[in-house]
Amino acid sequence: MAVLGASNSGFATVLGGEIQRQTGQGSFVKLQTDQPFDVGEDNFNTDHLYAFDEDQNITLDRDIRVDIGGVAGQIAKETVVASHYVFFDSWDGVHIGYVDFDAPILGIAALPQSLDATDFLANTNVNYISTDLRGLERGDHVWVDADNPERLWVYWAGSSPGDYIRVFTERSPGALMM
């Protein structure tokens, strides 16, 4: 399991979050990736909304497809992006909450195919398991706040194996250049 708590000031790209309403007893948790852990297929089973930073400030060597946002559904080659993973892995529950980033959101990978195609941006100690089951389930919603482009809202109903997305932001001013 990952170390939870204050983030390393050199990689403060997920700034925080909050669950506004839910059927469980969870809270927002930012995971640190300096120690290995597994994510996917019911290995957390809590009511928490989780987020962690993946690769930061990477110049894309190819266009990447996104399911939400982007320009014509993609983020162009040569764009500098920071990658983040957001998930809810409960047995059962519904929550509405948000995650704040330190840079505007460019796009979101929310389907298994787009998550698989962007795994090259993970580069952490995280082991992604049951990757064919990642993404959002029917009835789940994510959106970028219309008044704050650095805030991602989620309305997720958790069930096995959970809800998983990858969020791409502009270059993160809080992360070291990779």
C-alpha positions as CSV (number, residue, x, y, z in Angstrom):
1,M,0.0,0.0,0.0
2,A,1.2,3.5,-0.8
3,V,2.3,6.0,1.8
4,L,-0.4,8.5,2.4
5,G,0.0,12.1,3.5
6,A,1.7,15.3,2.6
7,S,3.1,15.4,-1.0
8,N,6.7,15.9,-1.9
9,S,6.9,19.7,-2.7
10,G,8.8,18.9,-5.9
11,F,5.8,17.0,-7.3
12,A,2.8,18.8,-5.9
13,T,0.6,18.5,-9.0
14,V,-2.5,16.9,-7.5
15,L,-3.3,19.7,-5.0
16,G,-6.2,18.1,-3.2
17,G,-9.8,17.2,-3.4
18,E,-13.0,16.6,-1.5
19,I,-16.0,14.4,-1.5
20,Q,-19.1,16.6,-1.4
21,R,-21.7,14.0,-1.0
22,Q,-21.6,10.2,-0.8
23,T,-23.4,7.0,0.4
24,G,-20.2,5.9,2.3
25,Q,-17.7,7.3,4.8
26,G,-14.8,8.1,2.5
27,S,-12.6,11.1,1.9
28,F,-10.1,12.3,-0.7
29,V,-6.7,10.6,-0.5
30,K,-3.6,11.6,-2.5
31,L,-1.4,8.6,-2.9
32,Q,2.4,8.8,-3.1
33,T,4.2,6.6,-5.6
34,D,7.6,6.4,-4.0
35,Q,6.6,2.9,-2.7
36,P,5.2,0.2,-5.0
37,F,1.5,-0.6,-4.8
38,D,-1.2,-2.2,-7.0
39,V,-4.3,-0.4,-8.3
40,G,-7.2,-2.1,-9.9
41,E,-9.7,-4.9,-9.4
42,D,-10.9,-4.3,-5.9
43,N,-7.6,-4.1,-4.0
44,F,-8.5,-0.9,-2.2
45,N,-12.3,-1.5,-1.5
46,T,-12.9,1.7,0.4
47,D,-15.2,4.7,0.0
48,H,-12.3,7.1,-0.7
49,L,-11.7,9.1,-3.8
50,Y,-8.0,8.5,-4.7
51,A,-5.6,10.4,-7.0
52,F,-1.9,10.2,-7.7
53,D,0.6,11.8,-10.0
54,E,2.1,9.8,-12.9
55,D,4.8,11.1,-15.3
56,Q,5.1,14.9,-15.2
57,N,6.0,17.5,-17.8
58,I,6.6,15.1,-20.7
59,T,6.7,16.3,-24.3
60,L,4.5,14.0,-26.2
61,D,6.2,12.0,-29.0
62,R,2.9,11.2,-30.6
63,D,-0.7,12.4,-30.6
64,I,-2.8,10.8,-27.8
65,R,-6.5,10.2,-27.9
66,V,-8.7,11.4,-25.1
67,D,-12.3,10.6,-24.4
68,I,-13.1,14.0,-22.8
69,G,-11.6,17.3,-23.9
70,G,-8.6,17.8,-26.2
71,V,-8.9,19.2,-29.7
72,A,-11.0,16.9,-31.8
73,G,-10.6,14.2,-29.1
74,Q,-6.8,14.3,-29.0
75,I,-3.8,16.1,-27.5
76,A,-1.2,16.8,-30.1
77,K,2.3,15.6,-30.4
78,E,4.9,18.1,-28.9
79,T,2.4,19.2,-26.2
80,V,4.0,19.1,-22.7
81,V,1.6,17.3,-20.3
82,A,1.5,16.1,-16.8
83,S,-0.4,12.8,-16.2
84,H,-2.5,11.9,-13.2
85,Y,-4.6,8.8,-12.2
86,V,-7.9,9.3,-10.4
87,F,-10.0,6.4,-9.1
88,F,-12.8,5.1,-6.8
89,D,-12.5,1.5,-5.8
90,S,-15.4,0.6,-3.5
91,W,-17.6,-2.5,-3.3
92,D,-20.7,-0.3,-3.5
93,G,-21.4,3.4,-3.1
94,V,-22.0,6.7,-4.9
95,H,-20.1,9.9,-4.5
96,I,-19.8,13.4,-5.9
97,G,-16.5,15.1,-5.5
98,Y,-13.6,16.9,-7.1
99,V,-9.9,16.8,-7.5
100,D,-7.8,20.0,-7.9
101,F,-4.6,20.2,-10.0
102,D,-2.0,22.9,-10.3
103,A,-2.5,23.3,-14.1
104,P,-5.5,23.4,-16.4
105,I,-6.9,20.1,-17.6
106,L,-6.3,19.3,-21.2
107,G,-8.1,16.0,-21.5
108,I,-9.2,12.8,-19.9
109,A,-8.8,9.1,-20.9
110,A,-11.9,7.3,-19.5
111,L,-12.2,4.2,-21.6
112,P,-10.0,1.0,-21.5
113,Q,-8.6,1.6,-25.0
114,S,-7.5,5.2,-24.3
115,L,-6.1,4.2,-20.9
116,D,-4.1,1.4,-22.5
117,A,-2.8,3.6,-25.2
118,T,-1.5,6.2,-22.6
119,D,0.1,3.8,-20.1
120,F,3.5,4.9,-21.4
121,L,2.9,8.1,-19.4
122,A,2.6,6.2,-16.1
123,N,6.3,5.7,-15.1
124,T,5.7,5.2,-11.4
125,N,6.1,2.3,-8.9
126,V,2.4,1.5,-9.4
127,N,1.3,-1.9,-10.8
128,Y,-1.9,-1.5,-12.9
129,I,-3.8,-4.7,-12.6
130,S,-7.0,-5.9,-14.4
131,T,-6.4,-3.2,-17.1
132,D,-9.1,-4.6,-19.3
133,L,-11.6,-3.5,-16.7
134,R,-10.4,0.1,-16.3
135,G,-12.5,3.1,-17.2
136,L,-15.9,4.3,-16.3
137,E,-19.1,2.4,-15.9
138,R,-22.5,3.2,-17.4
139,G,-24.0,6.2,-15.5
140,D,-20.7,7.6,-14.3
141,H,-19.8,11.2,-15.2
142,V,-16.6,13.3,-15.1
143,W,-16.3,17.0,-16.1
144,V,-14.0,19.9,-15.9
145,D,-15.4,22.8,-13.8
146,A,-16.6,25.5,-16.2
147,D,-15.3,28.3,-13.9
148,N,-12.1,26.5,-12.8
149,P,-10.2,24.6,-15.5
150,E,-7.9,23.1,-12.9
151,R,-10.8,21.3,-11.1
152,L,-12.2,17.9,-12.1
153,W,-15.6,16.8,-10.9
154,V,-16.7,13.2,-10.6
155,Y,-20.1,11.6,-10.1
156,W,-19.3,7.9,-9.7
157,A,-21.2,4.9,-8.5
158,G,-18.7,2.3,-7.4
159,S,-18.9,-1.4,-8.0
160,S,-16.5,-4.1,-8.8
161,P,-13.8,-3.3,-10.1
162,G,-14.2,0.5,-9.6
163,D,-13.8,3.6,-11.7
164,Y,-10.5,4.7,-13.2
165,I,-9.4,7.6,-15.3
166,R,-6.2,9.3,-16.4
167,V,-6.2,13.1,-16.4
168,F,-3.8,15.2,-18.5
169,T,-3.0,18.7,-17.5
170,E,-0.9,21.4,-19.0
171,R,2.7,21.6,-17.8
172,S,2.8,21.4,-14.1
173,P,4.5,24.3,-12.4
174,G,4.8,22.3,-9.2
175,A,6.7,19.3,-10.8
176,L,10.3,19.0,-11.8
177,M,11.0,18.8,-15.5
178,M,11.5,15.2,-16.5
